[in-house]
Amino acid sequence: MGEAATCQVVRGEGSYAGKQGLTYAAGISAESVGARGICMHMLRLPPGARARAHLHAAHETAIYVLSGRAGMWYGERLEQHLEVRAGEYLYIPAGIPHLPYNPGPDETVAVLARTDPNEQESVVLCPELDALRALDEAGGD
């Protein structure tokens, strides 16, 4: 049934542009190591950066913020809001529309893990929701 799985080191030197409009440091995925149930990568979110509204169809997401802070609108109409800071974890259930952004003056660095081993397969853009949260509103405190 193919090659046997083995332990591998991924240096994280590469990057890729996600459908969400952000650039991710490539990490553990089906594409990089043949992962079957998890994807893990790093995100550097510059001040003022904002993703496109999206959801992950059938996969959960866990995030750990290493430095900085991030805001996120979420819910069916992006009606709910939260902020996560360095040292905190964030859980996003499958199927929940969300729009993350960096409201601070400093870069935000976070490690993301999903139960989808393919980096972008479960990303579903929600363009109808993007206009609900204007750039100036998302960037403000």
Secondary structure by P-SEA (a helix, b strand, c coil): ccccbbbbbbcccbbbbcccccccccccccccccccccccbbbbbcccccccccccccbbbbbbbcccbbbbbbcccccccccccccbbbbbcccccbbbbbcccbbbbbbbbbccccccccccccccccccccccccccc
